[in-house]
Amino acid sequence: MPIFRLFATLGLVIVLLSDYANAATALKSSAQHIYIAEDQQVLPHRYANIPHWLDSLTEVNRVALTGGSYWLVKQLNIQQADQWLASVDGPNIENIDYYLYSEGNQLRHLSSGYLHPYEYLFSYARHIDTPTLGGYWLIARVSSHYYTEQPQLNFAPKAELGQLYHQRASLITLCLGALLILAIYNGAVSIVQQDKVFTLFSAYLLAITISLALVFQVTVHLFNLRALSIQLLPLLTIPVFSVLFYSRFLDLQRYSPRLWLISRYLIALCLLAIPATTIWLNYTVVIIFNLILLWITLTLVSAMVCWRKGSEQARSFILPTLLLIVPALLIVLSVIPKDTTTLLATDILLLLCCTLSGLSMSLALHYKFKRLVLESLKVNQQLNLERDAARLDALTGLQNRYAFNEYVSQQLTFTGEQNCCLALIDIDYLKIVNDQSGHQEGDRLIKLAAEALNMVLTDRVELFRIGGDEFAVFSSQLSASELQEKLSIVDKVIQLNGAAHSGISFGCANTNSCRDAEQLFYRADMTMYQQKAQRKSKAKLVVAPSYP
């Protein structure tokens, strides 16, 4: 749903731009002309002298990205009284001076730019009154250490262009907020999951958010911080965190060691470019644009190579990478002069594509996170099953000697706070049954004893088979005398359903009368063998026990 909403918003912006282009019928204007501005040049004082003054200037097709001063000139014909906005669209232009000449030789002058206060969010627009209808010359002098795109001089009705700027500001705020939320969300997931991939992706999204916020001068609006020399430097951190992220996410070192090495070189270039751009400020845009184009190209190639070599992660990485191609094309087209409609949409498209790319990659990582959680749950379930199986006796289904030792070490206490009774149980004559009737009959006698113990003792005890013919019972609810009574019943059940002389011998001991487990086992064991010895002295051996 968020992706569809963003595309819907993009469609709305394009519609608004089209409406603006069609609605400004009250104004006719010539195409923009660009001239090189020299320090010693002086503007003419009269409307009629402007054509001759323009002939003395050097006209160029575009401004240089390395900066400089230029005149942007348009001839206007105002056919209807209205309120107007003059603007030069293009981020990070240091100084803009607007001059509006009327046929009656009236002059309006306003200043704007990065170093001046703003009337509209994320825009250098200024309100200009036109006292009369007729012909006008609109001249803007722009000067900056660098240009991120070709500046476009605009003059339009205030109601229409102002509404467009407000819509634009809302969309920029929405996208920057979405990127920040995605960065925080993935950072939180990285803390929970302890996965470095989410940490690097969160840092990558945060770098995009900070970089675009500076490009749209959020710090200027919020904190009045103006520092053009470092305005674009965060853009160089985007390839750094992106390379670190996709190298780990795609397992690039495994699938393509050569691309992994090239990616490391790109990180080094970006880090070296940071001090270089502060020294050669005029070449900031050129350096950053080339590194970003190299990064996007390398990212796409890495994704395609890993995909072809069978990386499952690369499949989900393709779409976010393809979305980055749009910013790459916009960077390539930044040197081409643009008309009003495409210019106003350029930076919005850049922001939208970065947001969509981050959202798409975040969804892919969320799918990975969900899959890892499901796999972890399955592994835990399997481990629990294996753990339970390791604690069960295969023949009787009772807890085995391993579970017995674990219970003794973790559950048994001798503090006197809670009494626990231990009963050790031994099947009588099991060896004789095995020797005379075979181990199959012996196993039947063992299972009979286990079933009788389960039936009589129910769920009020912890029951274990700790050896071939030995069982152990722990109970914190039954006293020694109550446990002995129930074990006597078990003995009778076995005698009635087994051989005449088969049965069990047992002995009991309490934890509150013993200092440790060793003494507890010794007392129960001695009591059991005393009972066994007494029974042997009275009983007659049955050579071949029979079972119904």
HELIX and SHEET records of a PDB file:
HELIX    1   1 PRO A    2  ALA A   23  1                                  22    
HELIX    2   2 TYR A   47  ASN A   49  5                                   3    
HELIX    3   3 ILE A   50  ASP A   55  1                                   6    
HELIX    4   4 LYS A  158  GLN A  193  1                                  36    
HELIX    5   5 LYS A  196  VAL A  215  1                                  20    
HELIX    6   6 VAL A  218  PHE A  223  1                                   6    
HELIX    7   7 LEU A  228  ILE A  230  5                                   3    
HELIX    8   8 LEU A  233  LEU A  236  5                                   4    
HELIX    9   9 THR A  237  PHE A  249  1                                  13    
HELIX   10  10 LEU A  252  TYR A  255  1                                   4    
HELIX   11  11 PRO A  257  ILE A  279  1                                  23    
HELIX   12  12 LEU A  281  TYR A  283  5                                   3    
HELIX   13  13 THR A  284  ARG A  308  1                                  25    
HELIX   14  14 GLU A  312  LEU A  323  1                                  12    
HELIX   15  15 ILE A  325  VAL A  332  1                                   8    
HELIX   16  16 LEU A  333  VAL A  335  5                                   3    
HELIX   17  17 THR A  340  ALA A  390  1                                  51    
HELIX   18  18 ARG A  401  GLN A  410  1                                  10    
HELIX   19  19 LEU A  430  SER A  437  1                                   8    
HELIX   20  20 HIS A  439  LEU A  457  1                                  19    
HELIX   21  21 ALA A  480  ASN A  497  1                                  18    
HELIX   22  22 THR A  511  SER A  513  5                                   3    
HELIX   23  23 ALA A  517  LYS A  538  1                                  22    
SHEET    1   A 4 LEU A  27  SER A  29  0                                        
SHEET    2   A 4 GLY A  68  ILE A  78 -1                                        
SHEET    3   A 4 HIS A  33  ILE A  36 -1                                        
SHEET    4   A 4 GLU A  59  VAL A  60 -1                                        
SHEET    1   B 5 LEU A  27  SER A  29  0                                        
SHEET    2   B 5 GLY A  68  ILE A  78 -1                                        
SHEET    3   B 5 GLY A 134  SER A 144 -1                                        
SHEET    4   B 5 ASN A  95  SER A 102 -1                                        
SHEET    5   B 5 LEU A 107  SER A 112 -1                                        
SHEET    1   C 3 ARG A 126  ILE A 128  0                                        
SHEET    2   C 3 TRP A  84  ASP A  89 -1                                        
SHEET    3   C 3 GLN A 152  PRO A 157 -1                                        
SHEET    1   D 4 GLU A 462  ARG A 465  0                                        
SHEET    2   D 4 GLU A 470  SER A 475 -1                                        
SHEET    3   D 4 CYS A 421  ILE A 427 -1                                        
SHEET    4   D 4 ILE A 504  ASN A 510 -1                                        
END                                                                             
